[in-house]
Amino acid sequence: MSLRVRSALADGIPRAFRRNGWILIGTYLLISLLQGGLVLMVSTTALPLDSFAAPAAGGQMPSPGTQLPPLISLQAVLIASFTGGFLTIPVLVVASRALVSQFTDHIPEEFVFHRLGWASVNSFLGSWIVSIVVSGLTIGLFVLAGWGLFRLADQSTLLYLISTWPGRALLVGACLVLFIPGAFLGVNLIFVGQEVAVRDKNVIGAIIGSWRLTRHNRIRLLALAFVLLIPHMILSVGLSEFLPPLPAQILVLIESAIVQIAILAIMARAYVQLHDDETGLSPPYLSKTADDQRI
């Protein structure tokens, strides 16, 4: 079935702001705030190092309260981000299950408790695989293009590309072209999370299912992704640019939680459309009595 972008937007946005949507937004925001606080703490707060630090220059141990060295701080930030990211995955699994179903004012218990750990692990692995593959392809193309440019172009050509408006326009156009393969690959894998959460598939099965599901609709899905992501990026950058750091970070977290669930709701409706089931795509494990089990 062909994807109807306007219908996905019209059906998805209201769902994000019904009772279920607000529950998911609040839960996601709470975990994001905990993650943001943890990252901020390990990256900027002076920590007691007297028990763990190696002797400093001159043989003296750092005193308690010494701030983490940059390299150690970076590792701590990565660990904190990794942990926080893993904690948000169960929320996204439950959100995917709820938003593809007909339920808007309550979340059936089975959406929360059915193989949540298994689905979370596979969703986490799937998100990392997709990110690494798409990013690796894009970065590899840029590295290869840059190597070829500096290898083959003479100094006058490089100067023309860098210092003139036509040359810069060519560089921008070339960069956009280099993004196309990664964007194409990302669109093919856009429903990996839904395939895991809704269809109980493992990572490999979800990748195959997403690839099959997006056939004949890749351009529409790419357009939908741009429609959703570009305003989010502009708003996030604007908040960070024009507000003090702490208020900006809090507002960005709030905005990100709202946008994340809204995007998930829209993509859930697109997922339902592509399964050619206009009445809603309830997960197969939903029992007949789930309507009476509310959260």
Stockholm file with secondary structure:
# STOCKHOLM 1.0

chainA/1-295         MSLRVRSALADGIPRAFRRNGWILIGTYLLISLLQGGLVLMVSTTALPLDSFAAPAAGGQMPSPGTQLPPLISLQAVLIASFTGGFLTIPVLVVASRALVSQFTDHIPEEFVFHRLGWASVNSFLGSWIVSIVVSGLTIGLFVLAGWGLFRLADQSTLLYLISTWPGRALLVGACLVLFIPGAFLGVNLIFVGQEVAVRDKNVIGAIIGSWRLTRHNRIRLLALAFVLLIPHMILSVGLSEFLPPLPAQILVLIESAIVQIAILAIMARAYVQLHDDETGLSPPYLSKTADDQRI
#=GR chainA/1-295 SS CCCCHHHHHHHHHHHHTSHHHHHHHHHHHHHHHHHHHHHHHHHHSCCCCTTTCCCCTTSCCCCTTCCCCHHHHHHHHHHHHHHHHHHHHHHHHHHHHHHHSSCSSCCCHHHHHTTHHHHHHHHHHHHHHHHHHHHHHHHHHHHHHHHHHHHHCCHHHHHHHHHSHHHHHHHHHHHHHHHHHHHHHHHHTTTHHHHHHHHCCCHHHHHHHHHHHTTTCHHHHHHHHHHHHHHHHHHHHHHHHHSCHHHHHHHHHHHHHHHHHHHHHHHHHHHHHHTTCTTCCCCTTCCTTGGGCCC
#=GC SS_cons         CCCCHHHHHHHHHHHHTSHHHHHHHHHHHHHHHHHHHHHHHHHHSCCCCTTTCCCCTTSCCCCTTCCCCHHHHHHHHHHHHHHHHHHHHHHHHHHHHHHHSSCSSCCCHHHHHTTHHHHHHHHHHHHHHHHHHHHHHHHHHHHHHHHHHHHHCCHHHHHHHHHSHHHHHHHHHHHHHHHHHHHHHHHHTTTHHHHHHHHCCCHHHHHHHHHHHTTTCHHHHHHHHHHHHHHHHHHHHHHHHHSCHHHHHHHHHHHHHHHHHHHHHHHHHHHHHHTTCTTCCCCTTCCTTGGGCCC
//
